[in-house]
Amino acid sequence: MPEMCPRCGLPKEICVCEILDREVTKRIKIYKAKAKFRKFITIVEGLGGEELEKTAKELKVRLACGGTFKKGMIELQGEHIAAVKKELISLGFSEGSIDAAS
């Protein structure tokens, strides 16, 4: 018998909990900040828990940049606001929940 998800009651293979969590009305903010030596970093806020780590790793791979996740936010080296928004949409986050400052 397949393993069942405790939240939605469906088998783990077709569980929809992760998709539903992304569609909840949480706001994701993307903006840039100045770091040391006149360099910029792109900051993504509004993600949490296991989703934060998974998304940070995926963004670093897709954008070919360094970065970290800590204190509920993702820091990526360089200016990647438009690219991060595009990648978050391709990862399944709704476009309406993403605020990107230019």
C-alpha positions in Angstrom: 0.0 0.0 0.0 1.4 3.4 -0.9 2.4 5.9 1.8 -0.3 8.5 2.4 0.1 12.2 3.0 -1.1 13.1 6.5 -2.4 16.6 5.3 -4.3 15.9 2.2 -4.9 12.1 2.5 -3.6 11.4 -1.0 -0.8 9.0 -1.9 2.6 10.7 -1.6 3.2 10.3 -5.4 0.2 12.6 -6.2 0.2 14.8 -3.1 -0.9 18.4 -3.8 0.1 20.0 -0.5 3.3 21.7 -1.9 1.3 23.2 -4.8 -1.4 24.4 -2.5 1.1 26.0 -0.1 2.6 28.0 -3.0 -0.9 29.3 -3.9 -1.7 30.6 -0.5 -1.7 34.4 -0.4 1.8 35.0 0.7 3.8 37.9 -0.7 7.3 37.3 -2.1 9.5 40.4 -2.3 12.5 40.7 -4.6 14.8 43.6 -4.3 18.5 44.5 -4.5 20.8 45.9 -1.8 24.3 47.2 -1.8 26.9 44.9 -0.3 30.6 45.3 0.4 32.9 46.9 -2.2 30.1 48.5 -4.3 28.7 45.1 -5.2 24.9 44.3 -5.3 23.0 41.3 -3.9 19.5 40.3 -4.8 17.3 39.5 -1.8 14.2 37.3 -1.9 11.8 37.4 1.1 8.6 35.7 1.9 9.5 32.1 1.7 9.8 29.8 4.7 10.8 26.4 6.1 11.9 23.7 3.7 10.7 25.7 0.7 13.3 28.3 1.5 16.3 26.0 1.2 15.0 24.2 -1.9 14.2 27.4 -3.7 17.6 28.9 -2.8 19.5 26.0 -4.2 17.4 25.9 -7.4 17.9 29.7 -7.9 21.6 29.5 -7.5 21.9 26.6 -10.0 19.6 28.2 -12.6 21.2 31.7 -12.3 24.7 30.4 -12.0 25.6 32.6 -9.0 26.5 32.2 -5.4 24.3 32.9 -2.5 22.9 31.8 0.8 19.6 31.5 2.7 19.3 32.7 6.3 16.8 34.4 8.6 13.9 33.7 6.2 15.4 35.2 3.1 17.6 34.3 0.2 20.6 36.3 -0.8 22.0 35.9 -4.3 25.2 37.5 -5.5 24.6 40.1 -8.3 21.6 41.9 -9.7 19.1 39.3 -10.8 15.6 40.8 -10.0 14.0 40.1 -13.4 15.6 36.7 -13.7 14.6 35.6 -10.2 11.0 36.6 -10.9 11.0 34.6 -14.1 12.5 31.6 -12.3 10.1 31.7 -9.4 7.2 31.7 -11.8 8.7 28.7 -13.6 9.0 27.0 -10.2 5.2 27.3 -9.6 4.8 30.5 -7.7 2.0 32.7 -8.9 3.0 35.9 -10.7 0.5 37.9 -8.6 2.2 37.0 -5.4 5.6 38.3 -6.5 6.6 41.9 -5.9 9.8 42.8 -7.8 11.4 46.2 -7.1 13.6 47.5 -10.0 
